[in-house]
Amino acid sequence: MPKLEVRGLTKRFGGILALEDVSFDVEEGEIVGLIGPNGAGKTTVLNCISRFVPPDHGAIAYGQRQILRLARHDVVKAGIARTFQQAELFKTMTVLDNLLIGLHTEGQLGGIASRFSVPARWRTERRRHLRAAEVIEFLGLRDVQHQVASSLPFGLQKRVDVARALASTPRLILLDEPASGLSHEEVDELRQLIVSMRNDLKVTVLLVEHHMGLVMAASDRVVVLDFGRTIAEGTPQQVQADRKVIEAYLGEERPAV
């Protein structure tokens, strides 16, 4: 079964070591939380997996695909989608159109077919609209699907960002701080959504998040980074009891910087 394998990931930004020899796996069907204090390197890991940032060293594989050999746009075709800390939506477009943009790689046509209204083009457009409708229904966005994205409350904009990622029918989704800016009630709805993505849609989840209640409630396993290094990995209960994790979050016995 396809799984994500990260091995020896190292990345520098100038003189700053963002990641140092980071390794972990995400098994098919898991929800894995990737946590750590600010600046620990969590988003850099997601950026390397999604090919937004090239690592200096290391390897990333998903199933039989060597991710670092792929162009950025081919990562989606390999079955990996992601969201961002800020909802990166087309603000002047409707919710539905944002999802259709997320389906731009679905059934791409050749030059002639893309320029003329041939049956193949219409079939492709129909498949895209049907897929967008499925995701809208799953995420409870039917009532707002024709509204402009910028007119929605922040919580709904974050949900649309998740919807656009799901529209590409990924097998692995990378969620970058999806709970940021959400209310307590919205965080609980997000937890249910993440679990439902795994259980109902069979999507594997790698979750970067600062909201510890969400991570510990939703994750099967948790990987902890600090100063770009992996300091702990295990079940939520094991990680919560780990002394290195406690020190990283509470600042106990940490060297002065």
C-alpha positions in Angstrom: 0.0 0.0 0.0 1.3 3.5 -0.8 2.8 5.3 2.2 4.8 8.5 2.6 8.4 8.0 3.5 10.6 11.0 4.5 14.3 10.2 5.0 17.1 12.4 6.2 15.4 15.6 5.2 17.8 18.6 5.6 17.2 22.2 4.5 19.1 25.4 5.1 17.9 29.0 4.4 21.2 30.9 4.3 22.8 30.4 7.7 19.6 29.0 9.3 19.2 25.3 9.6 15.5 24.7 9.2 15.6 20.9 9.0 18.3 18.5 10.1 18.1 14.8 9.1 14.3 14.5 9.6 12.8 11.1 9.0 9.3 9.6 9.5 6.7 7.6 7.8 3.0 8.1 7.2 1.2 4.8 6.7 -1.7 4.4 4.3 -4.9 5.3 6.2 -3.3 7.1 9.1 -3.8 10.5 10.5 -0.3 11.7 11.6 0.2 15.0 13.5 3.4 16.9 12.9 3.9 19.3 15.8 6.5 21.5 17.4 7.1 25.1 18.7 7.1 28.0 16.3 10.1 27.7 13.9 10.5 24.0 14.4 10.4 23.3 10.7 6.9 21.9 10.3 5.8 23.9 7.3 9.2 23.5 5.7 8.6 19.7 5.7 5.2 20.2 3.9 6.9 22.6 1.5 9.5 20.0 0.6 6.9 17.2 0.2 4.8 19.4 -2.1 7.9 20.6 -4.0 7.5 24.3 -3.1 11.0 24.2 -1.6 13.8 21.9 -2.6 15.6 20.2 0.3 19.4 20.2 0.4 19.6 16.5 1.3 17.2 13.6 1.8 14.6 11.6 0.0 10.8 11.6 -0.1 8.8 8.7 -1.5 5.1 8.2 -1.9 4.3 4.6 -2.9 6.6 3.9 -5.9 7.1 7.6 -6.7 10.2 9.5 -5.8 8.7 12.9 -5.0 11.9 14.9 -5.4 12.1 13.8 -9.0 8.7 15.3 -9.8 7.8 18.7 -11.1 5.6 20.6 -8.7 2.5 20.2 -10.7 3.0 16.4 -11.0 2.8 16.0 -7.2 -0.9 16.4 -7.4 -1.1 13.8 -10.1 0.9 11.5 -7.8 -2.1 11.7 -5.3 -0.9 14.4 -2.9 -2.8 17.6 -2.2 -2.2 20.3 0.5 -3.7 23.3 2.2 -2.0 26.4 3.5 -1.8 28.4 6.8 -3.8 31.1 5.1 -6.7 30.1 2.9 -5.1 30.6 -0.5 -8.3 31.1 -2.5 -9.2 33.0 -5.6 -11.1 35.6 -3.6 -13.2 37.1 -6.5 -14.3 33.7 -7.7 -17.2 31.6 -6.3 -16.7 28.6 -4.1 -17.7 26.3 -7.0 -15.2 28.0 -9.3 -12.4 27.6 -6.7 -13.1 23.9 -6.6 -13.1 23.6 -10.4 -9.7 25.3 -10.5 -8.6 22.6 -8.1 -9.6 20.1 -10.8 -7.6 21.6 -13.6 -5.4 18.5 -13.9 -8.5 16.2 -14.1 -8.7 14.7 -17.6 -6.6 17.3 -19.4 -7.2 17.3 -23.1 -4.9 17.6 -26.0 -4.5 20.8 -28.1 -7.3 20.3 -30.6 -9.8 19.0 -28.0 -9.1 21.9 -25.7 -9.8 24.5 -28.4 -13.1 23.1 -29.7 -16.4 22.0 -28.2 -15.8 18.3 -28.9 -17.7 15.6 -26.9 -14.5 14.7 -25.0 -14.3 18.3 -23.7 -17.9 18.3 -22.5 -17.5 14.9 -20.8 -14.4 16.2 -19.0 -16.3 19.3 -17.9 -19.2 17.2 -16.7 -16.8 15.0 -14.6 -15.3 18.0 -13.1 -18.6 19.5 -12.1 -19.8 16.2 -10.7 -16.6 15.8 -8.6 -16.9 19.4 -7.3 -20.6 18.7 -6.4 -19.5 15.6 -4.4 -16.9 17.6 -2.4 -19.3 20.5 -1.8 -21.9 18.1 -0.4 -19.3 16.3 1.8 -18.1 19.5 3.3 -21.5 21.1 3.7 -20.9 23.9 1.3 -24.0 23.6 -0.9 -25.6 26.8 0.5 -22.6 28.9 -0.3 -21.3 27.3 -3.5 -22.3 30.3 -5.7 -21.0 32.9 -3.3 -17.8 34.8 -3.9 -15.0 33.3 -1.6 -14.1 36.7 -0.1 -17.6 37.2 1.2 -17.5 34.1 3.4 -16.5 34.1 7.1 -12.9 33.0 7.8 -13.9 29.6 9.0 -15.8 28.8 5.8 -12.9 30.1 3.7 -10.7 27.6 5.5 -13.2 24.8 4.7 -13.2 25.9 1.0 -9.4 25.6 1.0 -9.8 22.0 2.3 -12.5 21.4 -0.3 -10.3 22.5 -3.2 -7.5 20.2 -2.0 -10.0 17.3 -1.8 -11.4 18.0 -5.3 -8.3 16.5 -6.9 -9.2 13.2 -5.3 -5.9 12.8 -3.3 -4.9 9.7 -1.4 -2.7 11.9 0.9 -3.6 15.4 2.1 -1.2 17.8 3.8 -3.0 20.1 6.2 -1.1 23.2 7.3 -2.6 24.6 10.5 -6.2 24.2 9.4 -7.5 25.3 12.9 -5.7 28.6 12.9 -8.2 31.4 13.6 -11.2 29.0 14.1 -13.6 29.2 17.1 -13.8 26.3 19.6 -16.9 25.0 17.8 -15.3 25.2 14.4 -12.2 23.3 15.7 -14.4 20.5 16.9 -16.2 20.4 13.5 -12.7 20.3 11.9 -11.7 17.3 14.0 -14.8 15.5 12.8 -14.1 16.4 9.2 -10.5 15.2 9.4 -11.5 11.8 10.8 -14.3 11.6 8.2 -11.9 12.3 5.4 -9.9 9.3 6.6 -12.8 7.0 7.4 -15.2 7.9 4.6 -13.0 9.1 1.8 -10.0 6.9 2.6 -7.6 9.8 2.5 -4.4 9.6 4.5 -3.7 12.8 6.5 -0.5 14.6 7.6 -1.6 17.4 9.9 0.6 20.3 10.9 -1.1 22.1 13.8 -0.5 24.1 17.0 -3.9 23.3 18.5 -2.9 20.4 20.7 -6.5 19.4 21.6 -7.2 18.8 17.9 -3.9 17.0 17.2 -4.2 14.7 20.2 -7.9 13.9 19.5 -7.6 13.3 15.8 -4.1 11.7 15.3 -3.1 8.0 15.3 0.5 9.0 15.7 2.4 12.2 16.4 5.8 13.3 15.2 7.5 16.2 17.1 10.0 18.6 15.7 12.2 21.1 17.6 14.8 23.3 16.0 14.5 21.3 12.8 15.1 17.9 14.4 12.8 15.0 15.3 12.7 14.7 19.1 9.8 12.3 19.6 7.4 10.0 17.8 4.6 7.8 19.0 1.0 7.7 20.0 -0.6 10.9 21.3 -0.4 9.5 24.9 3.3 8.6 24.5 4.2 12.0 23.0 2.3 13.9 25.7 4.4 12.1 28.4 7.7 12.5 26.6 10.2 14.7 28.7 11.8 16.2 25.6 8.4 17.3 24.2 7.5 18.9 27.6 10.8 20.8 27.6 10.3 22.0 24.1 6.8 23.4 24.7 7.4 24.7 28.3 10.9 25.9 27.8 12.4 23.9 30.7 16.1 23.3 30.7 16.5 24.7 27.1 19.8 26.3 26.1 19.9 30.1 25.8 19.8 31.3 22.2 
